[in-house]
Amino acid sequence: MIDHVSIGVSDLKKARAFYDVVFLALSYVRVHDVEIPGQGMVAHGYGEAGSQARFWIGVPDKVDAAANRAGGNHFAFQAKSRLEVDAFYLAAIRGGAKDNGAPGIRAHYHPNYYGAFAFDPDGNKIEACCHLPE
């Protein structure tokens, strides 16, 4: 059900140093670093070595700060297909969510990452994603 979770932090460098050490106790490591030029987004993902990140930290961007009372918290739900991602997005919008990224490839994560993003009626950032090729 849950693909990954992201939390907003106030000091990314300090949080990265903290989680780098804390997760070693659980045999988890930083497996992914993302920076999206022009959007001001920098995030670090943790998981088992050689696997995808399941826990992310990042400084909330301006959109998150303005629209998301949770301060950048983000919940991504795993979809079995790209069609499920599309269906999730349509259901969310029809149910009163606000758009935060229509379904599509997010190659900055990896070449097959297909996701859709929305803010639920309470401002929580939700996502459905599929990692499979088309």
C-alpha positions in Angstrom: 0.0 0.0 0.0 2.6 2.6 1.1 5.3 3.1 -1.5 7.2 5.8 0.3 6.8 8.6 2.9 8.4 12.1 2.9 8.7 14.5 5.8 9.5 18.2 5.7 12.5 19.4 7.7 13.7 22.9 8.6 17.4 22.2 8.2 18.2 19.7 5.5 21.9 19.4 6.3 21.3 18.8 10.0 18.5 16.3 9.3 20.6 14.4 6.7 23.4 14.1 9.2 21.0 12.8 11.8 19.2 10.3 9.6 22.5 9.1 8.1 23.6 8.0 11.6 20.2 6.9 13.0 19.3 4.6 10.1 22.6 2.8 10.2 21.3 1.3 13.5 18.5 -0.3 11.4 20.8 -1.2 8.5 19.3 1.5 6.2 21.4 3.9 4.2 20.9 7.0 2.1 20.2 5.5 -1.3 19.0 8.5 -3.4 19.6 12.2 -3.5 17.3 14.4 -5.7 17.8 18.0 -6.8 15.4 19.5 -9.3 16.9 22.7 -10.7 14.6 25.6 -11.0 12.2 24.3 -8.4 14.4 24.6 -5.4 13.7 21.0 -4.4 16.5 19.0 -2.7 15.6 15.7 -1.0 17.4 12.6 0.4 15.9 9.1 0.4 16.7 6.2 2.7 16.1 2.5 2.4 18.0 -0.8 2.1 21.3 -0.7 0.2 20.6 -1.3 -3.5 16.8 -0.7 -3.2 14.5 2.3 -3.7 14.1 4.9 -1.1 11.1 4.4 1.2 11.6 7.3 3.6 12.5 10.8 2.3 13.5 14.1 3.9 13.4 17.5 2.3 12.7 21.2 2.9 9.1 21.9 1.8 9.0 24.0 -1.3 6.9 27.2 -1.6 3.9 25.3 -2.9 4.0 22.9 0.0 4.4 25.6 2.6 1.5 27.6 1.3 -0.9 24.7 0.6 0.0 22.0 3.0 -0.6 22.6 6.7 1.4 19.4 7.4 4.6 21.3 6.4 5.7 19.0 3.6 4.5 15.6 4.8 3.8 13.4 1.8 2.3 9.9 1.4 2.8 7.9 -1.8 0.6 4.9 -2.5 1.9 2.1 -4.7 -0.1 1.5 -7.9 0.0 -1.8 -9.8 -0.1 0.0 -13.2 -0.1 3.4 -14.8 -3.8 3.1 -15.4 -4.3 2.8 -11.6 -2.2 6.0 -11.2 -4.5 7.8 -13.7 -7.6 6.4 -11.9 -6.3 7.5 -8.5 -5.7 11.1 -9.9 -9.2 11.4 -11.4 -10.9 10.0 -8.3 -8.9 12.5 -6.1 -9.7 15.5 -8.2 -13.4 14.5 -8.5 -13.4 14.0 -4.7 -12.3 17.5 -4.0 -8.5 17.3 -4.1 -6.4 20.1 -5.6 -4.0 19.2 -8.4 -0.3 19.1 -7.5 0.9 17.2 -10.6 -1.0 15.4 -13.3 -0.1 11.8 -14.1 3.1 11.4 -16.0 6.7 10.2 -16.1 9.0 11.7 -13.4 12.4 10.9 -15.0 14.3 12.8 -12.3 13.4 9.9 -9.9 14.0 7.1 -12.5 13.1 6.4 -16.1 10.0 4.4 -15.3 8.6 6.5 -12.4 5.0 7.3 -13.3 3.2 9.4 -10.7 0.3 11.8 -10.0 0.1 14.2 -7.1 -2.7 16.0 -5.3 -3.5 17.8 -2.1 -6.4 16.1 -0.2 -9.2 18.3 1.3 -7.1 18.8 4.4 -4.0 19.9 2.5 -2.0 16.6 2.9 0.1 15.8 -0.1 -0.8 12.5 -1.6 0.5 10.6 -4.6 0.0 7.4 -6.5 3.1 5.9 -8.3 4.0 3.0 -10.5 7.7 1.9 -11.0 7.0 -0.5 -13.9 7.7 0.2 -17.5 4.6 0.9 -19.6 
